[in-house]
């Protein structure tokens, strides 16, 4: 064995020395040679030890020169003159867990096309971290729209509804003893992980001009402050934005984004199922557990995790109250009103056994935290955005509200941003119907009271600010002297109600636009009733100011307490339960929700507002909205006839009259426009069969109320004297004196009021005879027969009013001539079948009205008065006869 090993070593040595073995050859005779000396075996060389591979750096080695910021995910940062490197340590126990990245505007861009306000939510990005096979880390965006616990369906879901990949990150180091990995996050927070660029794109202006708005200048983007806490990481990114077109604003502007990173809780909260009878925002998904089920929708309401500290006590404080801070930028005169608006809900929580559910604190002037820091729920005071908005953020899996804030615009709160600098647009106070483009107005109250892109933004509250301004005009001129209701006191009432409305959203509550119909006009003027019930069933409606408070001492102009519906909705969302599953709570929840048809409990929200149900409107206020609208029309009309006697005062600009007069006219237009909702209207119900006082899902509005609405339209819109306001006042209308350079254009100074009145009448007429309105009237006739307003009656009554001069021989003024032309054109188009979508009976009725009108015109022409009278009637007769004789009328 040893000799064999020596031989092998010798052979190896020979190869190492370059020896070559010759190929085998034919044997030859050997020559005699002297014997070779005996060689000693070559001693084998010892194997050299290979150098060890360099030891892989762990996290501690990688970050030894970095500053550590400890907290939920430890941050390591090293900043030099030329470089800023930031790492985050992720304990492996969080891999696969749901993490939430929240991006919030840390500053505002109010004067730019981006239109972003301080504190605006930009994005909530839920994600999971998962290792890849090649040693990287994926940020996974889970598909939360479809869920299942069924093992087989999980496989189906994986094939059908894949998760998204937000980003792939390199693992920079590991720490085995801590079971952690290290990733670089500087590029993440300086990049566009939350799609900030989309929020900066400029909205409609950006679309019109091919990608407007602002773009992020990556070369000038830096990480500002970094804070780390046990439950969240806070990072502020400071950007410089470059405009994309000259229309967007300044060439470059600073902007900051506040990022909040937290791990979503997995226990301690029981999701609560929603019910269509009670209005909550929800998180929704398809439950695929049972493949045979036809009802797969799950709706979890959005609410706080509010639990009693002592579950057995009848009244207990919560384990963790909802704490709200009042921004130190809130003017001192409004801070108490803001506090009272927030605390308005505490009595509702006490009724379900939770004391001091809401705690309000004042942010100190020297606070070391920013109002965009999501650890703090704040009522923020901003400017440049004429609305209020609730900004709550939720767990996208369960619906638990994690944090919230309210943005109040300072000018909006005082009504100071809505002074009318020009003529009121008359066309935007009607339902948005099918045919008539002229009835559309972007500045008018929106059909849906929430912004289309963000259901928490109360876009309609800009209209509330305008009405607040009008309320001040009404109290100044029409209010009873000596009642002590100053402008400042009205303002404080207004702020309380708006804050309570927005805080209701922060509790998870949706709008309820049926709630303003709880009290009668008489009850709204009763101090005892309003102290007990407020001014309506809910502050979650867009309630108008209480016109019944005029000349009444102690009656609130705005709601100073939450209503019947609000208390009931809080009970649905927050009543303590002993159930251990969401399904287990259903008996309790169904019992609460069954009250939805009782007086004060009815619920209808954004999907149905300002449309087919006239009792589901914005800015009404009484059990009978028709009575309320009539009262508003009376007061507005009185003001329009009398404001010129009071304003302007000597030494003041005529603008003091102009803005007040415009506010009154706007209210007049709005109240008259609301009447058209009754024509063909129905009352909607969310009731379940068996609910106390339950109504059917569809109930036609009583014919008597529809006819009254038509009569009011004929009186306040189509009547000969509907717009016979003092003509001297029309000459006093002027521009805002402190406009730029104190100079307004000729167009701004013209104030063509005849054109405004004509446009309003035309829009009202078009909506009255819109195919959708006519179809709804026909549908109601079909549903319940002769008790309803019929198309035939509406055609006849409107005709008689608009052409009344033909019977009484009076002179036809300029507005009436215009209205008659519009009516005649509508009848002609309908009779000739040119109005798409109109019921067939409408064509028949239009033909009949033209036949009637022909005879009346022939009789009236000889006695026509005025320079224009005969020519106008002759032109009308010629048009009628051409239509009646047209061959196209016979098909």
C-alpha positions in Angstrom: 0.0 0.0 0.0 2.8 2.4 1.0 4.9 1.5 -2.0 1.9 2.0 -4.4 1.3 5.4 -2.9 5.0 6.3 -3.4 4.8 5.2 -7.0 1.8 7.3 -7.6 3.5 10.3 -6.1 6.5 9.6 -8.3 4.3 9.5 -11.4 2.7 12.7 -10.4 6.0 14.3 -9.8 7.1 13.2 -13.2 4.2 14.8 -14.8 4.8 17.9 -12.8 8.4 18.0 -14.0 7.3 17.9 -17.6 8.0 14.1 -18.3 6.4 12.7 -21.5 5.5 9.1 -21.8 6.4 7.8 -25.4 3.9 5.7 -27.1 4.6 1.9 -27.1 7.1 0.8 -29.9 8.2 -2.5 -31.5 10.9 -4.1 -29.3 14.5 -3.7 -30.4 17.7 -5.3 -29.3 19.0 -3.6 -26.3 22.5 -2.1 -26.3 24.7 -2.9 -23.4 24.9 0.1 -21.1 26.4 0.7 -17.8 23.9 0.2 -15.0 22.1 3.4 -13.9 22.5 4.5 -10.4 19.6 3.8 -8.1 17.3 6.8 -7.6 15.5 7.6 -4.4 11.7 8.0 -4.7 10.5 11.6 -5.1 9.0 12.9 -1.9 5.4 14.0 -2.4 4.6 17.7 -1.9 2.1 18.7 0.8 -1.3 20.0 -0.4 -1.6 23.8 -0.1 -4.6 25.0 2.0 -7.1 27.1 -0.2 -7.8 30.5 1.1 -11.2 30.8 2.8 -14.0 32.8 1.0 -14.5 36.3 2.4 -17.0 36.4 5.2 -20.4 37.9 4.1 -21.1 41.2 5.8 -24.0 41.2 8.2 -26.2 44.2 8.9 -24.1 45.5 11.8 -21.0 45.5 9.6 -22.9 47.2 6.7 -24.2 50.0 8.8 -21.4 50.5 11.3 -20.8 54.1 10.1 -24.5 55.0 9.9 -26.8 56.8 12.3 -29.5 54.5 13.7 -33.1 55.7 14.1 -34.7 53.0 16.2 -38.4 52.1 16.0 -40.8 49.7 14.2 -38.4 49.1 11.4 -34.9 50.4 12.4 -33.6 53.0 10.0 -29.9 53.5 9.2 -28.9 56.8 7.5 -25.6 58.1 6.3 -25.6 61.6 4.8 -22.6 63.3 3.2 -22.2 66.3 1.0 -22.7 64.2 -2.1 -24.7 61.2 -1.0 -27.6 60.3 1.3 -28.0 56.5 1.9 -30.9 55.1 3.9 -31.4 51.5 4.9 -34.3 49.9 6.6 -34.0 46.7 8.7 -36.9 44.3 8.3 -37.3 41.6 10.9 -38.2 38.4 9.1 -41.3 37.9 11.2 -42.9 40.6 9.1 -42.3 38.9 5.8 -45.7 37.9 4.5 -47.5 40.3 6.8 -49.7 43.1 5.5 -47.9 46.5 5.7 -49.5 49.8 4.8 -47.7 52.7 3.1 -49.7 55.9 3.4 -48.7 59.0 1.3 -50.1 62.4 2.3 -49.4 65.8 0.9 -47.1 67.5 3.4 -47.7 70.9 1.7 -50.2 72.5 -0.6 -50.3 73.5 -4.2 -53.5 75.6 -4.2 -52.4 78.2 -6.8 -51.4 75.5 -9.4 -53.2 73.2 -11.8 -52.3 70.3 -9.5 -54.8 71.7 -6.9 -53.5 69.7 -4.0 -54.1 70.8 -0.5 -52.0 70.3 2.7 -53.0 67.0 4.2 -54.6 65.5 1.1 -54.4 61.7 0.9 -52.3 60.8 -2.1 -52.4 57.0 -1.8 -52.8 54.1 0.6 -50.6 51.3 -0.6 -51.1 47.9 1.2 -48.3 45.4 0.4 -46.5 42.3 1.6 -42.8 41.6 1.5 -41.8 38.2 0.0 -38.4 36.7 -0.8 -37.7 35.6 -4.4 -35.8 32.5 -5.5 -32.8 34.6 -6.6 -32.5 36.2 -3.1 -34.3 39.5 -3.7 -37.4 41.0 -2.0 -40.7 41.6 -3.8 -43.2 44.2 -2.7 -46.4 42.4 -3.4 -49.7 44.3 -3.8 -52.3 41.7 -2.8 -55.5 41.3 -4.7 -58.0 42.2 -2.0 -61.1 42.3 -4.2 -61.4 38.5 -4.1 -60.8 36.4 -1.0 -61.3 32.8 0.2 -60.4 30.4 2.9 -61.3 27.4 0.7 -58.1 25.5 -0.2 -59.3 24.6 -3.7 -60.6 28.1 -4.5 -57.3 29.5 -3.3 -55.7 27.7 -6.2 -58.3 29.0 -8.6 -57.8 32.5 -7.3 -54.1 32.3 -7.8 -54.6 31.4 -11.4 -57.4 34.0 -12.0 -56.7 37.0 -9.9 -52.9 37.5 -9.5 -51.3 39.8 -7.0 -49.4 42.7 -8.3 -45.7 43.4 -7.9 -45.0 47.0 -6.8 -41.2 46.8 -6.8 -38.3 44.4 -6.5 -35.6 45.3 -3.9 -32.1 44.0 -3.4 -31.3 42.5 0.0 -28.2 44.4 1.1 -27.4 42.3 4.2 -28.7 39.8 6.7 -28.4 39.4 10.5 -28.8 35.8 11.5 -28.9 36.5 15.3 -31.7 39.0 14.9 -33.3 37.2 11.9 -33.5 40.4 9.9 -32.7 41.6 6.4 -31.6 45.0 5.2 -33.0 46.9 2.2 -32.2 50.3 0.8 -35.2 52.6 1.0 -33.9 56.0 0.0 -34.8 55.4 -3.7 -38.1 54.0 -2.6 -39.2 57.2 -0.8 -37.6 59.5 -3.5 -39.3 57.5 -6.2 -42.9 57.2 -7.2 -44.0 54.1 -5.3 -47.3 55.9 -4.3 -47.8 57.3 -7.8 -47.5 60.9 -6.6 -46.9 61.9 -10.2 -50.6 61.0 -11.0 -51.8 63.3 -8.3 -49.7 66.1 -9.8 -50.9 65.6 -13.3 -53.2 68.6 -13.4 -56.6 66.9 -13.7 -58.7 68.2 -16.6 -56.2 70.9 -17.6 -53.6 68.2 -18.0 -55.9 66.1 -20.2 -56.8 69.1 -22.3 -53.2 70.2 -23.0 -51.6 66.8 -23.4 -50.2 66.0 -20.0 -50.2 69.2 -17.9 -49.7 69.6 -14.2 -46.4 69.1 -12.6 -43.6 66.6 -12.8 -41.2 65.5 -10.1 -37.6 66.7 -10.6 -35.7 63.6 -9.4 -32.4 65.4 -9.3 -33.7 67.8 -6.7 -35.7 65.3 -4.6 -34.4 64.7 -1.1 -35.3 63.0 2.1 -36.2 65.5 4.8 -37.1 64.4 8.2 -37.2 60.8 9.4 -38.9 59.7 12.5 -39.4 56.2 13.9 -41.9 55.0 16.5 -42.9 51.7 17.9 -45.9 51.5 15.6 -45.0 53.4 12.5 -42.2 55.0 10.5 -42.6 58.6 9.3 -40.5 59.9 6.3 -40.9 63.3 4.7 -39.7 63.6 1.1 -39.0 67.1 -0.2 -39.4 67.6 -3.9 -39.1 70.3 -6.5 -41.8 70.1 -9.1 -41.4 71.4 -12.7 -44.5 72.6 -14.5 -45.4 70.9 -17.8 -47.2 73.7 -19.6 -47.4 77.5 -19.1 -50.9 77.1 -17.9 -50.0 75.2 -14.7 -48.6 77.9 -12.5 -45.1 78.8 -11.4 -42.2 77.3 -13.3 -41.0 75.3 -10.3 -42.5 74.9 -6.9 -41.5 73.1 -3.7 -43.6 70.2 -2.5 -43.4 67.6 0.2 -44.9 64.2 0.7 -45.3 62.6 4.2 -45.0 58.8 4.2 -46.3 56.7 7.0 -45.4 53.0 7.2 -47.1 50.7 9.6 -47.9 47.0 10.0 -51.7 46.3 9.8 -53.1 44.7 13.0 -54.2 41.1 12.6 -56.2 40.6 15.8 -58.2 42.5 18.3 -60.8 43.9 15.8 -64.0 42.2 14.6 -65.1 43.5 11.1 -68.8 44.5 11.1 -71.1 43.8 8.2 -73.0 46.6 6.6 -76.7 47.1 5.8 -78.3 49.2 3.0 -80.7 50.7 5.6 -77.8 52.5 7.4 -75.2 54.5 5.7 -71.5 53.6 6.3 -68.5 53.6 4.0 -67.4 50.1 3.4 -64.5 47.9 2.2 -65.9 45.3 -0.2 -64.8 42.0 -1.7 -66.1 38.9 -3.3 -66.1 35.9 -1.0 -65.3 32.8 -3.0 -65.6 30.2 -0.2 -68.7 28.7 -1.6 -68.4 28.2 -5.4 -72.2 27.5 -5.6 -73.2 30.8 -3.9 -74.9 33.5 -6.0 -74.4 36.2 -3.4 -70.6 36.6 -2.9 -70.5 40.3 -1.9 -69.1 41.2 1.5 -69.3 44.7 2.8 -67.5 45.6 6.0 -68.3 49.0 7.4 -65.5 51.4 8.1 -65.3 52.3 11.8 -62.9 52.7 14.7 -61.9 49.9 17.0 -63.8 51.4 20.0 -64.2 49.0 22.9 -65.4 49.5 26.4 -62.7 49.3 29.1 -65.1 47.5 31.4 -67.4 45.4 29.2 -69.7 44.6 32.1 -70.3 48.2 33.2 -73.4 49.9 31.9 -71.3 53.0 31.1 -67.6 52.7 30.6 -64.8 54.7 29.1 -63.2 53.1 26.0 -59.9 51.2 26.1 -58.6 53.7 23.5 -60.7 56.8 22.8 -60.8 58.7 19.5 -58.4 61.6 20.1 -58.6 64.6 17.9 -56.3 67.7 17.9 -57.3 71.2 16.9 -54.6 72.7 14.6 -52.8 75.6 16.2 -53.6 77.4 12.9 -57.3 77.5 13.7 -58.3 81.1 14.5 -59.0 81.4 18.2 -62.5 82.7 17.8 -63.4 79.3 16.1 -61.6 76.9 18.4 -64.4 76.4 20.8 -66.9 75.9 17.9 -64.6 73.3 16.4 -64.3 71.5 19.8 -68.1 71.5 20.2 -68.6 70.2 16.7 -66.4 67.2 17.4 -67.9 66.5 20.8 -71.4 66.6 19.4 -71.3 62.8 19.1 -70.4 61.9 22.7 -74.0 61.8 23.8 -74.7 59.2 21.1 -71.9 57.0 22.3 -73.1 57.3 25.9 -76.5 55.9 24.8 -74.6 52.7 23.8 -72.6 52.6 27.0 -69.3 54.3 26.0 -68.3 57.4 27.9 -65.9 60.0 26.6 -65.5 58.2 23.3 -64.2 61.4 21.7 -61.4 63.4 23.4 -60.4 66.8 21.9 -57.1 68.4 22.5 -55.5 71.7 21.4 -52.3 71.5 19.5 -49.7 73.6 21.3 -48.1 76.5 19.4 -44.6 74.9 19.9 -45.6 71.4 18.9 -42.7 69.3 17.6 -45.0 67.4 15.2 -46.5 68.3 11.8 -50.2 68.3 11.1 -49.5 65.8 8.3 -48.1 63.3 10.8 -50.7 60.4 10.8 -50.0 59.6 14.5 -52.3 62.6 15.2 -55.9 63.0 14.2 -56.2 66.7 13.4 -58.7 69.4 12.4 -56.5 71.3 10.0 -57.1 74.9 8.9 -55.9 75.6 5.3 -56.7 78.1 2.6 -57.1 78.1 -1.1 -59.5 75.2 -1.3 -63.2 76.2 -0.8 -64.5 73.1 0.7 -64.2 70.8 3.8 -63.1 67.2 3.7 -62.8 64.3 6.0 -59.6 62.3 5.5 -59.9 59.0 7.2 -57.7 56.1 6.3 -58.7 52.5 6.9 -57.3 48.9 7.0 -58.2 47.7 3.5 -58.7 44.2 4.8 -61.1 44.8 7.7 -62.4 48.3 7.4 -60.9 49.4 10.8 -60.3 53.2 10.7 -56.6 53.7 11.6 -56.3 57.5 11.5 -58.3 60.5 10.4 -58.3 64.3 10.0 -60.5 67.1 8.8 -59.4 69.9 6.4 -61.3 73.2 6.8 -60.7 76.0 4.4 -60.4 79.3 6.3 -62.2 81.3 3.7 -64.9 78.6 3.3 -65.5 78.7 7.1 -66.2 82.4 7.0 -68.0 82.5 3.7 -65.4 85.0 2.5 -64.3 83.2 -0.6 -67.6 83.1 -2.3 -68.5 86.7 -3.0 -70.1 87.0 -6.4 -67.9 88.9 -8.8 -70.2 88.6 -11.7 -73.6 87.4 -12.9 -75.0 84.2 -11.5 -75.0 81.3 -14.0 -78.7 80.5 -14.4 -78.4 77.1 -16.1 -77.0 75.0 -13.3 -79.9 74.6 -10.9 -81.8 71.8 -12.5 -81.5 68.0 -12.7 -79.0 66.8 -15.2 -81.2 65.3 -17.8 -80.7 63.5 -21.1 -81.0 66.0 -23.9 -80.2 69.5 -23.0 -76.6 70.6 -22.8 -77.6 74.0 -21.6 -78.7 72.7 -18.2 -75.2 71.6 -17.4 -73.0 73.8 -15.3 -69.8 72.6 -13.6 -70.1 75.3 -10.9 -73.5 74.3 -9.8 -74.4 71.9 -7.0 -73.1 68.5 -8.1 -75.6 65.8 -8.8 -73.4 63.6 -6.6 -72.4 65.5 -3.5 -69.1 63.8 -3.2 -66.2 64.3 -5.5 -66.1 61.5 -8.1 -62.4 60.7 -7.3 -62.7 60.8 -3.6 -66.0 60.0 -1.9 -64.8 61.7 1.3 -64.4 65.1 -0.3 -67.6 67.1 0.2 -67.6 69.0 -3.1 -71.1 70.3 -2.4 -70.0 72.2 0.7 -68.8 75.0 -1.6 -72.5 75.6 -2.3 -73.1 75.5 1.5 -70.7 78.4 1.8 -72.6 80.4 -0.7 -75.8 79.7 1.1 -74.1 80.7 4.4 -73.3 84.0 2.7 -76.9 84.4 1.7 -78.1 83.6 5.2 -76.1 86.5 6.5 -77.8 88.8 3.9 -81.2 87.5 4.9 -80.6 88.1 8.6 -79.1 91.6 7.9 -82.1 92.7 5.9 -85.1 90.5 6.8 -84.3 89.5 10.3 -86.0 91.0 13.3 -83.9 93.6 15.1 -82.9 93.1 18.7 -82.7 89.3 18.6 -79.0 89.5 19.2 -78.0 87.0 16.5 -74.8 88.6 15.1 -72.8 87.5 12.1 -70.1 86.1 14.3 -72.7 83.9 16.2 -74.1 82.7 12.9 -70.6 81.9 11.8 -69.9 79.9 14.9 -73.1 77.8 14.5 -72.1 77.2 10.9 -68.6 76.0 11.8 -70.0 73.6 14.5 -72.4 72.0 12.0 -69.7 71.6 9.2 -67.2 70.1 11.7 -69.9 67.7 13.0 -70.7 66.7 9.4 -67.0 66.0 8.5 -66.4 64.2 11.8 -69.4 62.0 11.0 -67.5 61.0 7.9 -64.4 60.3 10.2 -66.6 57.9 12.1 -67.4 56.1 8.9 -70.8 57.7 8.2 -71.9 58.4 4.6 -74.2 61.3 3.6 -77.9 60.9 4.3 -79.8 63.2 2.0 -83.2 62.1 3.2 -82.6 63.3 6.8 -83.6 66.9 6.3 -87.3 66.0 6.1 -87.9 65.2 9.7 -89.4 68.5 11.0 -92.0 70.8 9.5 -91.4 74.4 8.7 -93.4 75.3 11.8 -91.4 73.0 14.1 -88.1 74.4 12.7 -89.2 77.8 14.1 -89.9 76.4 17.6 -87.1 76.8 20.1 -88.1 73.9 22.2 -88.4 71.5 19.3 -85.0 72.5 17.8 -83.3 72.2 21.1 -84.5 68.7 21.5 -84.1 67.4 17.9 -81.8 69.9 16.2 -82.8 71.1 12.7 -83.0 67.7 11.1 -82.5 64.0 11.5 -78.8 64.1 10.6 -75.9 66.5 10.3 -74.8 64.1 7.5 -77.2 65.8 5.1 -76.3 69.0 3.3 -78.8 70.9 5.4 -79.7 74.4 4.3 -79.7 77.2 6.8 -82.9 77.3 8.9 -85.1 80.0 7.2 -87.6 79.5 10.0 -85.1 81.1 12.4 -85.8 84.5 10.8 -87.4 86.7 13.4 -87.3 83.9 16.0 -85.3 84.2 19.2 -83.3 81.2 20.4 -83.9 79.2 17.2 -80.6 77.9 15.6 -79.7 78.8 12.1 -77.6 75.7 11.8 -77.7 72.3 13.6 -76.2 72.5 17.1 -76.8 68.8 17.9 -76.7 65.6 16.0 -80.1 64.1 15.0 -82.2 61.0 15.4 -80.6 59.3 12.5 -77.0 60.1 13.6 -77.6 58.5 17.0 -79.1 55.4 15.4 -76.2 55.1 12.9 -73.7 55.3 15.7 -75.6 52.5 17.5 -75.4 50.3 14.4 -71.7 50.9 13.9 -70.4 50.9 17.5 -72.8 49.0 19.8 -70.7 46.6 21.8 -71.2 42.9 20.9 -70.3 39.6 22.5 -70.2 37.8 19.2 -66.9 36.3 18.1 -67.6 36.4 14.3 -69.0 39.0 12.0 -71.9 36.7 11.1 -72.6 36.2 14.8 -73.4 39.9 15.1 -76.1 39.9 12.5 -79.1 39.3 14.8 -78.2 42.4 16.8 -77.5 44.5 13.7 -80.7 43.5 11.8 -82.7 44.4 14.8 -81.1 47.9 14.9 -81.4 48.3 11.1 -85.1 47.4 11.0 -86.0 50.9 12.4 -85.0 52.4 9.0 -88.6 53.2 8.0 -89.5 55.0 11.2 -89.7 58.8 11.2 -86.2 60.3 11.4 -84.4 57.1 10.4 -84.8 57.0 6.6 -81.5 56.8 4.7 -80.6 57.7 1.1 -77.2 58.8 -0.1 -75.1 60.1 -3.0 -76.3 57.5 -5.5 -79.9 58.9 -5.5 -79.5 62.6 -4.5 -80.9 65.3 -6.7 -82.6 63.0 -9.1 -85.8 61.0 -9.2 -86.8 61.4 -5.5 -87.6 65.0 -4.6 -87.3 64.3 -0.9 -83.6 63.3 -1.4 -82.1 66.7 -2.2 -79.2 68.8 -1.1 -79.9 72.1 0.7 -83.6 71.6 1.6 -84.9 71.6 5.1 -88.3 70.5 6.2 -90.7 67.6 6.2 -92.3 69.0 3.1 -89.6 70.4 0.8 -92.2 72.0 -1.4 -93.4 74.2 1.5 -89.7 75.0 2.3 -88.9 75.9 -1.3 -91.9 78.2 -1.5 -90.8 79.9 1.6 -87.3 80.4 0.2 -88.7 81.8 -3.0 -90.9 84.3 -1.1 -87.9 85.5 1.0 -85.5 85.7 -2.0 -88.1 87.6 -4.0 -88.7 90.0 -1.2 -84.9 90.6 -0.9 -84.6 91.2 -4.7 -87.2 93.9 -4.5 -85.9 95.5 -1.4 -82.1 95.2 -1.3 -81.7 98.3 -3.5 -83.4 100.4 -0.8 -80.8 99.4 1.8 -77.6 99.2 -0.2 -75.1 100.6 -0.9 -74.7 103.0 2.0 -73.3 106.4 1.3 -69.6 106.4 0.4 -69.6 102.7 -0.4 -69.2 100.9 -3.8 -72.3 99.7 -5.6 -70.7 96.3 -5.2 -72.2 96.2 -1.7 -75.5 95.8 -3.4 -74.2 93.6 -6.2 -72.9 90.7 -4.2 -76.0 90.7 -1.9 -78.3 90.9 -4.9 -76.5 88.1 -6.7 -76.6 85.9 -3.5 -80.4 86.4 -3.4 -80.9 85.7 -7.1 -78.8 82.5 -6.8 -81.0 81.3 -3.9 -84.1 82.2 -6.0 -82.8 80.2 -9.0 -81.8 77.2 -6.7 -85.2 77.1 -5.0 -87.1 77.3 -8.2 -84.9 74.7 -9.9 -85.6 72.2 -7.1 -89.3 72.2 -8.0 -88.7 70.2 -11.2 -87.6 67.1 -9.2 -91.3 66.6 -8.3 -92.4 66.1 -11.9 -92.6 62.4 -12.4 -90.9 61.9 -9.0 -90.9 58.8 -6.9 -90.1 58.1 -3.2 -87.4 55.5 -2.7 -87.2 53.1 0.3 -84.5 50.7 1.5 -86.9 48.9 3.8 -87.0 45.2 4.2 -90.4 43.4 4.3 -91.6 43.3 7.9 -89.7 46.4 9.1 -92.0 48.7 11.2 -93.8 51.1 8.9 -92.0 49.7 5.9 -92.8 51.2 2.5 -92.4 49.7 -0.9 -89.2 50.3 -2.7 -91.0 52.6 -5.2 -93.9 54.9 -4.4 -94.9 57.6 -6.9 -95.0 61.1 -5.4 -98.7 62.1 -4.8 -100.3 63.7 -7.8 -101.4 66.7 -5.6 -97.7 67.4 -4.7 -96.6 67.1 -8.3 -99.4 69.5 -9.4 -98.4 72.0 -6.7 -94.8 71.9 -7.9 -96.0 72.6 -11.5 -98.1 75.5 -10.2 -95.1 77.0 -8.3 -93.0 76.7 -11.5 -95.7 78.5 -13.4 -95.8 81.2 -10.7 -92.1 81.8 -10.0 -90.5 80.9 -13.3 -93.0 81.2 -16.2 -95.4 83.9 -15.0 -95.4 87.3 -16.8 -94.1 89.0 -13.6 -91.7 86.3 -12.4 -88.7 88.4 -13.1 -90.2 91.9 -12.9 -87.5 93.1 -10.4 -86.8 96.8 -10.0 -85.0 97.9 -13.2 -83.2 100.7 -11.4 -81.4 98.0 -9.3 -80.2 96.2 -12.5 -78.3 99.4 -13.4 -76.6 99.4 -10.1 -74.8 96.0 -10.5 -71.0 96.4 -10.6 -67.7 94.7 -10.2 -65.6 93.9 -7.1 -63.7 97.2 -6.5 -60.6 95.5 -5.2 -60.1 93.4 -8.2 -56.6 93.3 -9.8 -55.5 96.8 -10.6 -58.9 98.0 -9.5 -60.1 97.5 -13.1 -62.6 95.1 -14.5 -63.1 94.2 -18.2 -66.2 95.4 -20.1 -67.6 91.9 -20.0 -67.3 91.7 -16.2 -69.2 95.0 -15.9 -72.0 94.4 -18.4 -74.3 92.3 -16.2 -76.8 91.2 -19.0 -79.7 90.3 -16.7 -82.2 89.8 -19.5 -80.0 87.1 -20.9 -79.7 85.5 -17.5 -83.5 85.4 -16.9 -84.1 84.1 -20.4 -81.5 81.3 -19.9 -83.1 80.3 -16.6 -86.6 80.1 -18.1 -85.3 78.2 -21.1 -83.4 75.7 -18.8 -86.5 75.2 -16.6 -88.7 74.6 -19.7 -86.2 72.1 -21.2 -86.0 70.1 -18.0 -89.8 70.1 -17.6 -90.2 68.6 -21.1 -87.0 66.5 -21.1 -87.6 63.0 -22.3 -86.5 61.5 -19.0 -89.0 63.8 -17.1 -91.8 62.8 -19.5 -90.9 59.1 -19.3 -91.1 59.2 -15.5 -94.5 61.0 -15.6 -95.7 58.3 -18.0 -94.3 55.5 -15.8 -96.1 56.9 -12.8 -99.3 57.1 -14.7 -98.8 53.4 -15.6 -98.0 52.5 -12.0 -100.9 54.1 -10.2 -103.4 55.5 -12.6 -105.3 58.8 -12.6 -104.3 60.2 -9.3 -100.9 61.2 -10.6 -99.9 64.2 -12.6 -100.4 63.3 -16.2 -98.4 64.4 -19.2 -101.6 65.7 -20.7 -102.2 68.0 -17.7 -98.6 69.2 -17.7 -98.7 70.1 -21.4 -102.0 71.9 -21.1 -101.2 73.9 -17.9 -97.8 75.0 -19.0 -99.2 76.0 -22.4 -102.0 78.1 -20.7 -99.5 79.9 -18.5 -96.8 80.7 -21.1 -99.4 81.9 -23.7 -101.8 83.6 -21.2 -101.6 87.0 -23.1 -103.5 85.4 -26.0 -106.6 85.2 -23.8 -106.4 88.5 -21.8 -105.1 90.8 -24.5 -102.2 92.2 -22.5 -98.9 93.3 -24.1 -96.3 90.6 -24.4 -93.0 91.8 -22.9 -89.5 90.8 -24.1 -89.0 87.9 -21.6 -92.4 86.5 -22.5 -91.7 86.6 -26.2 -88.5 84.7 -25.6 -90.2 82.1 -23.4 -93.0 81.6 -25.9 -90.5 81.1 -28.8 -88.7 78.5 -26.6 -91.9 76.7 -25.8 -93.1 76.7 -29.4 -89.7 75.4 -30.6 -90.0 72.5 -28.1 -93.5 71.6 -29.2 -92.5 71.7 -32.9 -89.5 69.5 -32.3 -91.6 67.0 -30.3 -94.5 67.0 -32.8 -92.1 66.3 -35.6 -90.5 63.4 -33.7 -87.1 65.1 -33.4 -86.8 64.6 -29.6 -85.1 61.3 -29.1 -86.3 59.2 -26.2 -89.6 61.0 -25.6 -92.7 58.8 -25.0 -94.9 58.4 -28.1 -97.8 60.1 -26.3 -95.7 63.2 -25.9 -95.6 63.7 -29.7 -99.4 63.3 -29.8 -99.8 65.9 -27.0 -97.4 68.3 -28.7 -99.4 68.1 -31.9 -102.6 68.7 -30.0 -101.1 71.8 -28.3 -100.0 73.2 -31.7 -103.5 72.7 -33.1 -105.0 74.6 -30.1 -102.4 77.3 -30.4 -103.2 77.9 -34.0 -106.7 78.9 -33.2 -105.7 81.2 -30.3 -103.0 82.9 -32.4 -105.5 83.7 -35.2 -107.9 85.3 -32.7 -105.2 87.3 -30.8 -103.2 88.7 -33.8 -105.7 91.5 -34.7 -105.7 92.9 -31.1 -102.0 92.5 -30.5 -100.4 95.3 -28.6 -96.9 96.9 -28.7 -94.3 97.4 -31.4 -93.4 93.7 -31.3 -96.7 92.1 -30.5 -98.3 91.5 -33.9 -95.0 90.5 -35.6 -94.2 88.0 -32.8 -97.6 86.4 -33.0 -97.6 86.3 -36.8 -94.2 84.6 -36.8 -95.5 82.1 -34.3 -98.6 81.3 -36.3 -96.5 80.7 -39.5 -94.3 78.3 -37.6 -97.3 76.4 -36.2 -98.9 76.1 -39.6 -95.7 74.9 -41.3 -95.4 72.2 -38.7 -99.1 71.1 -38.9 -98.9 71.0 -42.6 -95.6 69.2 -42.8 -95.7 65.9 -44.6 -93.3 64.4 -42.1 -95.9 64.6 -39.4 -97.8 61.7 -41.0 -95.9 58.5 -40.9 
